[in-house]
Each structure stands twice: as structure tokens, then as C-alpha cells.
Amino acid sequence: MIERSAGRGHVCDALTADRSWPRALLAAAAQRFHEALERLLHDAKRARRRRVAAGVGDGEGGGV
């Protein structure tokens, strides 16, 4: 991501060259974000299965 940001060469160069806090901080934040999205997707799929099993929805369109 950082290496491909056009027009922000100086900032990108600084972040890609420095392997200390900025990179570690960004990597940790990206990992937490990914884990949160995975949990949300899992919860949404589970809720949909429950709705379908309960006969509330038909599992087609209109939702998660």
C-alpha cells in the first residue's frame, strides 16, 4: 500500500525505509482491523443462518 501511493513519495519513502515504530504500528493496526472484519463477517453469517433456520428469512437477498 505505502509503496504504491502516487504523489506522496517523501512520506512513503520515510515509512518504507523505517522499520521501527511506524511500520510496526501500522502492521498491528491492520491486523486488528482484519480480525475485527472477520469477526463481523462470522457474526453476520451466523445471524443469517439463525434467521433462515427460524423461518424468518428465506436466505435470499435483502440482508447480510
C-alpha positions in Angstrom: 0.0 0.0 0.0 2.6 2.5 1.0 4.9 1.8 -1.8 2.1 2.4 -4.4 0.8 5.8 -3.1 1.5 8.1 -6.0 2.3 11.7 -5.2 3.4 11.1 -1.7 6.9 9.9 -2.3 8.6 11.5 0.6 6.2 10.2 3.2 6.1 6.8 1.6 9.9 6.6 1.4 10.2 7.5 5.1 7.6 4.9 6.1 9.0 2.1 4.0 12.6 2.9 5.0 11.9 3.0 8.7 11.4 -0.5 10.1 10.7 0.7 13.6 7.6 2.2 15.2 5.6 3.4 12.2 5.7 0.1 10.3 5.1 -1.9 13.5 2.2 0.4 14.5 0.6 0.3 11.0 1.0 -3.5 10.8 -0.6 -4.0 14.2 -3.5 -1.7 13.3 -4.0 -3.5 10.0 -4.0 -6.9 11.8 -6.6 -5.7 14.4 -8.8 -4.2 11.6 -8.6 -7.5 9.6 -9.5 -9.5 12.8 -12.5 -7.2 13.5 -13.8 -7.6 10.0 -13.5 -11.4 10.2 -15.5 -11.4 13.5 -18.2 -9.2 12.0 -18.5 -11.4 8.9 -18.7 -14.5 11.0 -21.3 -13.0 13.3 -23.4 -11.8 10.3 -23.3 -15.3 8.7 -24.3 -16.9 11.9 -27.2 -14.5 12.4 -28.4 -15.2 8.8 -28.3 -18.9 9.4 -30.4 -18.5 12.5 -32.9 -16.3 10.7 -33.2 -18.9 7.9 -33.5 -21.8 10.4 -36.2 -20.0 12.3 -38.1 -19.3 9.1 -37.8 -15.6 9.4 -35.9 -15.2 6.1 -35.6 -17.3 3.0 -31.8 -16.7 2.8 -32.2 -14.8 -0.4 -31.2 -11.1 -0.8 -32.2 -8.3 1.3 -29.6 -8.6 4.0 -26.3 -9.8 5.2 
